[in-house]
Amino acid sequence: MSAARIATLALLLAVGVGVGFTAARVLSPGPENALGDSATGREIAYWVAPMDPNYRRDEPGRSPMGMDLVPVYVGEEPSSIGGEPSIRIDPTVTNNIGVRTALVEQGKFSRRIQTVGFVVPNDDTVGHVHVRSAGWIEELLVRTEGARVDAGDVLFRLYSPDLVNAQAEFLQIKNQSNAALLRAARDRLAALGMNILQIDALAANSEVSQLTDVRAHHPGTVLKLGVREGMYVEPDSMIMDLADLSSVWVMVEVYEDDAAWVETGQSATLRLAFAPGRTWEGVVDYVYPTVDPISRTVRLRLAFDNLDGMLKPNMYAEVAIDAAPISNAVHIPRTALIRTQDSARVILALGDGRFRPAEVVPGLESGDDVEILAGLSAGERLVVSGQFLIDSEASLDAALLRLAQSEKTDTGGKDEGLVVALGRVTALDPKARQVTLDHDPVPELDWPAMTMAFALADELPLEAFQVGSQVRFALRRAESGFEIVAADPTEIAGDQGDVP
């Protein structure tokens, strides 16, 4: 049998004796192991460092920072509820730090794109008023911009010599009973601006009208008024513009990255600064196909009903578009999410003052909410205020998350039991009972050669470690990582063989 194998067997035997001695000491009913507080009568589970809950001991002492360890009583220690690690915080503390909770919800969710825009008339309802024969506006009945008119209302009365002469010719042809000429005369009157009712009235009354009424073809509001009473107008003169403002458009621009999410028919919400608390619901009516080369934005046209006339052209409006809607998404308040460089998590409220972390995969953000792709289910309760204090207080980031991962992951036996390795002592901290080793690769744990600090088991004497010496040591998993439970520098002095 080789000297290295003999040394290893001796080391494992020493580890077994040490572990057996520790178990006997913990399980013995002697007074030194009765963990209790005589003053309160409560049973003490273990002691922890005030600034590091991961540093635990089975008896009083001092932390690596030199502070007295504090007791954790049975029933108040972090425990596993439903197989998950958790921490319990006194209700008074949660009340003092303002902890608030909310339920995880599931339902319709969409990417909310917020932008600004301007109200404009709906082009489909805009009409321009012109004359078909030159003349003078003898009587203007609509005198101001913004006036509301209905279909058939008289806008102005026009005196046109061409239209008067055409009426006289029509009456002469009518008396000749020539159907073809009469039809041509009617067409000429229509071409000069008379409607069918006016032509029929002329034929019935047989009387030329000096003034011709010009009426509105559809209801609307006068947007532009380009004439005054008595003005001479021609067919190319702009008389007035009418628009039905019962529905309006809102023109907005969104960045090209957001434009990919927007489609025609998606819902939109509009708000005005002078009407706080009120919203208008509309839809995306059209997405323009080009990108502005300077602003790198895409124009959108939104359609809104405006029956009460509150939305006026050229108004400035705040707009939110619900793009890419998802019908059955799990989502939470954005304030509940704790983001780190590599991951994201939330703090779940388990009831009875207990909390635990849960790693999540966030998705789309919409307003004050964020979609959760994995890690949560609808109906779970999570902390939305005070979660950062709970996270810091319980050291959830470094301890519970690691513990949860180790409990959920099948290690295949790599991290279980004792692991023997070889290394050189580079530093020793007797107070903290911590040694730093420059160790060889550890295949059982998939560790490369590196320098690491390890905690020392309570039963292990410090004399086993001398700075600069080579040691063969045995590791086991502890609550805060790995700890060394045995070491033998004498057996391996000068032995650089492989660890079996």
PLY file of the C-alpha trace (Angstrom):
ply
format ascii 1.0
element vertex 500
property float x
property float y
property float z
element edge 499
property int vertex1
property int vertex2
end_header
0.00 0.00 0.00
1.43 3.41 -1.01
2.32 6.07 1.54
-0.22 8.46 -0.02
-3.07 5.92 0.33
-2.07 5.20 3.94
-2.10 8.94 4.68
-5.53 9.32 3.14
-7.03 6.44 5.11
-5.57 7.88 8.30
-7.08 11.26 7.50
-10.53 9.84 6.83
-10.35 7.84 10.06
-9.51 11.03 11.94
-12.43 12.80 10.25
-14.78 9.98 11.26
-13.64 10.15 14.85
-14.04 13.93 14.87
-17.54 13.79 13.38
-18.56 11.09 15.83
-17.26 13.10 18.74
-19.15 16.18 17.56
-22.39 14.26 17.17
-22.01 12.74 20.64
-21.40 16.16 22.14
-24.43 17.73 20.43
-26.77 14.86 21.21
-25.66 14.35 24.81
-28.09 15.72 27.41
-25.36 17.54 29.30
-25.96 21.10 30.44
-23.51 22.59 27.97
-25.76 21.56 25.05
-29.10 22.60 26.44
-29.79 25.56 24.18
-32.13 27.74 26.13
-32.58 31.19 27.60
-33.11 30.94 31.35
-34.40 34.50 31.51
-37.21 34.04 28.97
-37.65 30.30 29.04
-37.49 30.15 25.23
-35.40 27.57 23.42
-32.49 28.89 21.35
-31.97 27.29 17.96
-28.51 28.78 17.24
-26.49 31.99 17.33
-25.81 34.30 14.36
-23.64 37.31 13.68
-25.63 40.58 13.96
-24.34 41.84 10.59
-24.21 38.48 8.78
-27.07 36.00 9.31
-25.09 33.44 7.30
-22.50 33.14 10.10
-24.04 30.61 12.50
-22.75 28.84 15.57
-24.21 26.33 18.01
-23.03 28.29 21.05
-22.40 31.91 22.05
-19.29 33.66 20.85
-18.07 36.48 18.65
-18.53 37.09 14.95
-15.63 37.63 12.50
-16.21 41.37 13.02
-15.73 41.00 16.77
-19.41 41.45 17.68
-21.29 39.24 20.12
-23.41 36.59 18.45
-27.15 36.95 18.97
-29.53 34.05 19.63
-32.20 32.90 17.18
-35.09 31.25 19.02
-36.96 28.17 17.93
-39.93 29.18 15.80
-38.27 32.42 14.69
-35.48 30.97 12.59
-35.57 30.81 8.79
-37.43 27.67 7.91
-38.67 25.77 4.93
-42.35 26.15 4.10
-43.60 23.87 1.38
-40.02 22.87 0.61
-38.90 26.49 0.09
-36.48 28.46 2.32
-38.01 31.42 4.11
-37.29 34.01 6.77
-39.61 35.19 9.50
-39.78 38.87 10.45
-41.60 40.18 13.46
-44.90 41.90 12.51
-43.81 45.03 14.36
-40.74 45.27 12.15
-42.71 44.77 8.94
-45.12 47.47 10.04
-42.29 49.89 10.89
-40.61 49.50 7.50
-43.92 49.93 5.66
-44.26 46.52 4.06
-47.16 46.35 1.57
-48.19 43.34 -0.48
-50.19 42.65 -3.63
-51.42 39.62 -5.52
-49.87 38.31 -8.72
-52.46 38.88 -11.44
-53.17 37.16 -14.74
-55.08 38.64 -17.65
-54.80 40.95 -20.64
-51.44 42.66 -20.84
-49.85 44.84 -23.51
-46.77 46.91 -24.17
-47.73 50.50 -23.35
-46.14 53.12 -25.59
-46.50 56.67 -24.31
-46.11 59.68 -26.56
-47.67 63.07 -27.37
-49.64 64.34 -30.33
-51.96 66.95 -31.79
-55.67 66.83 -32.52
-56.55 67.37 -36.19
-59.86 67.13 -38.10
-60.80 63.81 -39.59
-60.02 64.29 -43.28
-62.89 61.99 -44.23
-65.37 64.58 -42.89
-63.71 67.75 -44.26
-65.49 69.57 -47.14
-64.55 72.65 -49.16
-67.22 75.13 -50.37
-66.72 76.74 -53.78
-68.98 78.37 -56.40
-69.32 77.07 -59.98
-70.11 80.43 -61.53
-68.60 83.82 -60.85
-70.67 86.38 -58.96
-71.13 88.42 -55.84
-72.03 87.26 -52.31
-75.07 89.41 -51.66
-75.93 87.87 -48.25
-73.52 85.94 -46.00
-75.42 83.93 -43.39
-72.36 82.22 -41.77
-70.12 85.04 -40.63
-67.62 83.48 -38.15
-65.17 80.60 -38.09
-66.19 77.90 -35.64
-69.89 78.27 -36.44
-71.82 75.00 -36.43
-74.03 74.19 -39.45
-76.30 71.30 -40.36
-76.75 69.65 -43.72
-79.02 71.83 -45.90
-78.40 75.08 -44.01
-77.99 78.17 -46.26
-74.39 79.38 -46.10
-74.76 82.48 -48.41
-76.80 83.86 -51.30
-75.03 84.44 -54.58
-75.84 86.82 -57.45
-74.35 85.37 -60.63
-75.24 86.87 -64.06
-74.38 83.57 -65.76
-76.77 81.70 -63.48
-79.58 84.26 -64.03
-79.21 84.01 -67.83
-79.18 80.20 -67.65
-82.48 80.26 -65.73
-84.11 82.48 -68.37
-82.94 80.18 -71.19
-84.32 77.17 -69.31
-87.80 78.78 -69.07
-87.79 79.63 -72.80
-86.88 76.08 -73.79
-89.49 74.74 -71.41
-92.22 76.59 -73.30
-91.01 75.07 -76.63
-91.64 71.52 -75.41
-88.30 70.30 -76.80
-87.23 67.46 -74.52
-83.61 67.31 -75.69
-83.04 71.05 -75.36
-84.83 71.05 -71.99
-82.55 68.29 -70.69
-79.47 70.21 -71.87
-80.75 73.36 -70.17
-81.24 71.48 -66.89
-77.70 70.10 -67.11
-76.33 73.61 -67.64
-78.10 74.88 -64.51
-76.66 71.99 -62.48
-73.20 72.68 -63.86
-73.47 76.33 -62.77
-74.33 75.34 -59.17
-78.09 74.84 -58.81
-79.21 71.60 -57.15
-82.12 69.39 -58.28
-84.61 70.89 -55.83
-83.81 74.41 -57.00
-84.19 73.43 -60.66
-87.54 71.71 -59.95
-88.73 74.82 -58.09
-87.72 76.98 -61.08
-89.68 74.74 -63.46
-92.74 74.79 -61.20
-92.77 78.54 -60.53
-91.51 79.66 -63.98
-89.83 82.62 -62.28
-86.13 83.54 -62.50
-84.45 84.00 -59.11
-81.83 86.73 -58.94
-80.16 85.22 -55.86
-79.20 81.56 -55.56
-78.93 79.90 -52.16
-75.70 77.94 -51.54
-76.31 75.26 -48.93
-74.13 72.95 -46.78
-73.84 69.44 -48.16
-73.08 67.86 -44.73
-73.06 68.94 -41.07
-69.92 70.37 -39.60
-67.99 73.26 -38.14
-66.62 76.16 -40.18
-62.84 75.78 -39.98
-61.95 78.49 -42.47
-63.93 81.43 -43.81
-62.34 83.20 -46.77
-65.04 85.68 -47.81
-67.10 88.58 -46.54
-70.48 89.87 -47.62
-70.39 91.69 -50.98
-67.19 90.04 -52.22
-66.81 88.97 -55.83
-65.97 85.28 -56.06
-64.99 82.89 -58.81
-64.87 79.08 -59.04
-61.26 79.01 -57.78
-62.03 81.21 -54.75
-61.86 79.53 -51.33
-65.21 80.29 -49.73
-65.09 78.19 -46.57
-64.02 74.79 -45.16
-66.39 72.61 -43.15
-65.50 69.59 -40.99
-67.60 67.25 -38.87
-65.71 67.19 -35.55
-67.83 64.44 -33.98
-64.79 62.28 -34.71
-61.21 63.52 -34.87
-57.71 62.24 -35.57
-54.69 62.55 -33.31
-51.33 62.58 -35.08
-48.45 61.17 -33.03
-44.90 59.98 -33.58
-43.17 56.99 -31.97
-39.59 55.84 -32.17
-38.88 53.23 -34.81
-38.09 50.62 -32.11
-41.61 51.01 -30.72
-43.27 51.24 -34.13
-42.61 47.53 -34.72
-45.08 46.74 -31.92
-47.92 48.95 -33.25
-50.64 47.70 -35.58
-53.89 49.09 -36.92
-56.82 48.45 -34.60
-54.88 48.50 -31.32
-56.44 50.53 -28.51
-55.18 53.97 -27.49
-55.90 56.28 -24.56
-55.83 60.08 -24.68
-55.52 62.58 -21.83
-55.69 66.37 -21.78
-53.92 68.58 -19.27
-57.01 70.72 -18.59
-59.23 67.68 -17.92
-57.46 65.67 -15.20
-59.01 62.31 -14.47
-60.79 62.03 -17.81
-59.64 59.75 -20.61
-60.74 59.20 -24.20
-60.61 55.74 -25.76
-59.66 55.36 -29.40
-57.86 53.08 -31.86
-54.82 53.15 -34.11
-56.30 54.09 -37.48
-53.20 54.06 -39.66
-49.45 53.43 -39.36
-47.49 55.46 -41.91
-45.00 53.32 -43.88
-41.96 55.62 -43.69
-39.45 56.69 -41.03
-38.45 60.32 -40.59
-34.71 60.38 -41.45
-33.94 63.10 -38.90
-36.02 62.22 -35.84
-36.03 58.45 -36.55
-39.74 58.30 -35.76
-42.82 56.83 -37.42
-46.09 58.75 -37.71
-49.31 57.20 -36.44
-52.90 58.31 -36.96
-55.30 57.63 -34.10
-59.09 57.95 -34.30
-61.26 59.18 -31.40
-64.95 59.90 -31.01
-65.69 63.53 -30.07
-69.44 63.76 -29.63
-69.24 66.49 -26.96
-66.73 68.56 -28.92
-64.11 68.60 -26.14
-61.33 67.60 -28.53
-60.55 70.64 -30.64
-58.15 70.80 -33.59
-54.53 71.70 -32.71
-54.94 70.65 -29.06
-51.86 69.09 -27.44
-52.60 65.63 -26.00
-50.85 62.87 -24.06
-51.36 59.47 -25.66
-50.75 55.87 -24.55
-50.97 53.00 -27.03
-51.57 49.43 -25.86
-49.39 47.61 -28.37
-48.85 43.87 -28.83
-51.68 42.80 -26.48
-51.35 39.43 -24.69
-54.60 37.86 -23.54
-53.48 35.69 -20.62
-50.25 37.05 -19.13
-48.99 36.88 -15.54
-48.02 40.38 -14.38
-47.00 42.20 -11.19
-46.44 45.80 -10.08
-43.08 47.01 -11.34
-42.15 48.23 -7.84
-42.09 44.61 -6.62
-39.25 43.65 -8.94
-35.69 43.57 -7.59
-33.24 43.73 -10.49
-29.58 42.73 -10.31
-26.95 42.65 -13.01
-27.57 39.02 -13.87
-31.08 38.23 -12.67
-34.35 39.50 -11.24
-36.37 38.38 -8.23
-39.29 39.24 -6.00
-40.06 38.71 -2.31
-43.04 36.45 -1.72
-45.19 36.94 1.38
-46.00 33.47 2.74
-48.12 34.62 5.67
-47.46 34.56 9.40
-44.62 37.04 8.95
-42.64 34.75 6.66
-41.02 35.77 3.39
-38.88 34.11 0.74
-37.27 35.16 -2.52
-38.30 33.90 -5.93
-36.25 34.31 -9.07
-38.36 35.48 -12.00
-37.98 36.19 -15.70
-39.48 39.61 -16.52
-40.99 40.37 -19.92
-42.80 43.42 -21.31
-43.24 46.53 -19.19
-46.49 48.44 -19.40
-46.98 51.54 -17.29
-46.61 50.51 -13.65
-46.76 46.77 -14.35
-44.34 44.21 -15.72
-45.04 40.85 -17.33
-43.53 37.75 -15.68
-42.58 35.01 -18.13
-41.50 32.45 -15.49
-41.20 32.11 -11.71
-44.66 33.17 -10.48
-48.26 32.02 -10.65
-51.48 34.02 -10.43
-52.76 34.40 -6.88
-49.38 34.40 -5.13
-48.80 37.34 -2.80
-45.63 39.39 -3.05
-44.10 42.43 -1.39
-44.42 45.69 -3.33
-43.04 48.07 -0.72
-40.20 47.44 1.71
-38.89 44.45 -0.23
-35.39 45.91 -0.47
-35.16 46.20 3.31
-36.35 42.61 3.71
-33.85 41.52 1.08
-31.03 43.24 2.97
-32.18 42.16 6.42
-32.38 38.48 5.55
-29.38 38.42 3.18
-31.68 36.74 0.71
-29.51 37.56 -2.24
-26.45 35.71 -0.92
-27.96 33.05 1.35
-31.54 32.03 0.69
-31.29 32.14 -3.08
-28.19 29.98 -2.94
-29.88 27.64 -0.48
-32.98 27.44 -2.68
-30.85 26.60 -5.67
-28.95 23.88 -3.81
-32.19 22.33 -2.57
-33.82 22.33 -6.00
-30.78 21.15 -8.01
-29.79 17.52 -8.22
-26.06 17.62 -7.55
-25.54 14.00 -8.52
-23.54 13.41 -5.36
-20.78 15.87 -6.25
-21.39 18.19 -3.32
-22.49 15.58 -0.82
-20.26 14.02 1.91
-16.56 14.69 2.39
-14.17 15.86 -0.31
-10.40 15.59 0.16
-8.06 18.08 -1.50
-4.49 19.33 -1.36
-3.40 22.93 -0.83
-0.94 25.41 0.67
-1.83 27.72 3.58
-1.49 31.39 2.56
-3.31 33.10 5.48
-4.91 32.22 8.82
-7.45 34.26 10.84
-7.72 32.63 14.31
-10.48 34.98 15.51
-12.74 34.28 12.57
-11.61 30.66 12.44
-10.92 31.07 8.75
-8.03 29.83 6.61
-7.04 30.82 3.08
-5.67 28.04 0.89
-4.06 27.97 -2.54
-5.51 24.58 -3.48
-5.13 22.19 -6.37
-8.07 21.36 -8.69
-10.99 19.58 -7.00
-12.64 17.35 -9.66
-15.45 16.27 -7.31
-16.71 19.86 -7.19
-15.63 20.91 -10.69
-13.27 23.45 -9.12
-10.08 24.56 -10.88
-6.92 25.40 -8.97
-7.48 28.70 -7.13
-7.11 30.56 -3.85
-10.12 30.42 -1.51
-11.02 31.18 2.11
-12.68 28.43 4.14
-14.34 28.35 7.53
-12.97 25.84 10.03
-15.21 23.38 11.85
-15.53 24.08 15.56
-13.83 20.81 16.51
-10.79 21.39 14.28
-7.64 22.73 16.09
-5.91 25.75 14.60
-2.50 24.09 15.10
-3.17 21.99 12.00
-2.49 25.06 9.85
0.78 26.94 9.47
1.20 29.72 6.91
3.32 28.40 4.04
2.79 24.72 4.83
1.20 22.09 2.60
-1.93 20.42 3.97
-4.28 17.69 2.92
-7.77 18.73 4.04
-11.32 17.40 4.02
-14.33 19.59 3.06
-18.02 19.29 3.75
-20.96 21.50 2.80
-22.06 23.97 5.48
-24.91 26.47 5.69
-22.72 29.29 4.37
-20.64 27.36 1.83
-17.94 24.77 2.58
-15.97 24.25 5.79
-12.84 22.27 6.57
-13.48 19.46 9.07
-10.02 17.80 9.08
-6.45 18.55 8.01
-3.07 16.82 8.39
0.08 18.69 7.39
2.46 16.09 8.86
1.23 13.13 6.84
1.73 14.85 3.50
4.92 16.81 4.18
6.83 16.55 0.95
4.12 14.41 -0.65
2.87 15.99 -3.86
0.99 12.97 -5.12
-2.58 13.06 -6.41
-5.42 13.11 -3.93
-7.24 9.77 -4.20
0 1
1 2
2 3
3 4
4 5
5 6
6 7
7 8
8 9
9 10
10 11
11 12
12 13
13 14
14 15
15 16
16 17
17 18
18 19
19 20
20 21
21 22
22 23
23 24
24 25
25 26
26 27
27 28
28 29
29 30
30 31
31 32
32 33
33 34
34 35
35 36
36 37
37 38
38 39
39 40
40 41
41 42
42 43
43 44
44 45
45 46
46 47
47 48
48 49
49 50
50 51
51 52
52 53
53 54
54 55
55 56
56 57
57 58
58 59
59 60
60 61
61 62
62 63
63 64
64 65
65 66
66 67
67 68
68 69
69 70
70 71
71 72
72 73
73 74
74 75
75 76
76 77
77 78
78 79
79 80
80 81
81 82
82 83
83 84
84 85
85 86
86 87
87 88
88 89
89 90
90 91
91 92
92 93
93 94
94 95
95 96
96 97
97 98
98 99
99 100
100 101
101 102
102 103
103 104
104 105
105 106
106 107
107 108
108 109
109 110
110 111
111 112
112 113
113 114
114 115
115 116
116 117
117 118
118 119
119 120
120 121
121 122
122 123
123 124
124 125
125 126
126 127
127 128
128 129
129 130
130 131
131 132
132 133
133 134
134 135
135 136
136 137
137 138
138 139
139 140
140 141
141 142
142 143
143 144
144 145
145 146
146 147
147 148
148 149
149 150
150 151
151 152
152 153
153 154
154 155
155 156
156 157
157 158
158 159
159 160
160 161
161 162
162 163
163 164
164 165
165 166
166 167
167 168
168 169
169 170
170 171
171 172
172 173
173 174
174 175
175 176
176 177
177 178
178 179
179 180
180 181
181 182
182 183
183 184
184 185
185 186
186 187
187 188
188 189
189 190
190 191
191 192
192 193
193 194
194 195
195 196
196 197
197 198
198 199
199 200
200 201
201 202
202 203
203 204
204 205
205 206
206 207
207 208
208 209
209 210
210 211
211 212
212 213
213 214
214 215
215 216
216 217
217 218
218 219
219 220
220 221
221 222
222 223
223 224
224 225
225 226
226 227
227 228
228 229
229 230
230 231
231 232
232 233
233 234
234 235
235 236
236 237
237 238
238 239
239 240
240 241
241 242
242 243
243 244
244 245
245 246
246 247
247 248
248 249
249 250
250 251
251 252
252 253
253 254
254 255
255 256
256 257
257 258
258 259
259 260
260 261
261 262
262 263
263 264
264 265
265 266
266 267
267 268
268 269
269 270
270 271
271 272
272 273
273 274
274 275
275 276
276 277
277 278
278 279
279 280
280 281
281 282
282 283
283 284
284 285
285 286
286 287
287 288
288 289
289 290
290 291
291 292
292 293
293 294
294 295
295 296
296 297
297 298
298 299
299 300
300 301
301 302
302 303
303 304
304 305
305 306
306 307
307 308
308 309
309 310
310 311
311 312
312 313
313 314
314 315
315 316
316 317
317 318
318 319
319 320
320 321
321 322
322 323
323 324
324 325
325 326
326 327
327 328
328 329
329 330
330 331
331 332
332 333
333 334
334 335
335 336
336 337
337 338
338 339
339 340
340 341
341 342
342 343
343 344
344 345
345 346
346 347
347 348
348 349
349 350
350 351
351 352
352 353
353 354
354 355
355 356
356 357
357 358
358 359
359 360
360 361
361 362
362 363
363 364
364 365
365 366
366 367
367 368
368 369
369 370
370 371
371 372
372 373
373 374
374 375
375 376
376 377
377 378
378 379
379 380
380 381
381 382
382 383
383 384
384 385
385 386
386 387
387 388
388 389
389 390
390 391
391 392
392 393
393 394
394 395
395 396
396 397
397 398
398 399
399 400
400 401
401 402
402 403
403 404
404 405
405 406
406 407
407 408
408 409
409 410
410 411
411 412
412 413
413 414
414 415
415 416
416 417
417 418
418 419
419 420
420 421
421 422
422 423
423 424
424 425
425 426
426 427
427 428
428 429
429 430
430 431
431 432
432 433
433 434
434 435
435 436
436 437
437 438
438 439
439 440
440 441
441 442
442 443
443 444
444 445
445 446
446 447
447 448
448 449
449 450
450 451
451 452
452 453
453 454
454 455
455 456
456 457
457 458
458 459
459 460
460 461
461 462
462 463
463 464
464 465
465 466
466 467
467 468
468 469
469 470
470 471
471 472
472 473
473 474
474 475
475 476
476 477
477 478
478 479
479 480
480 481
481 482
482 483
483 484
484 485
485 486
486 487
487 488
488 489
489 490
490 491
491 492
492 493
493 494
494 495
495 496
496 497
497 498
498 499
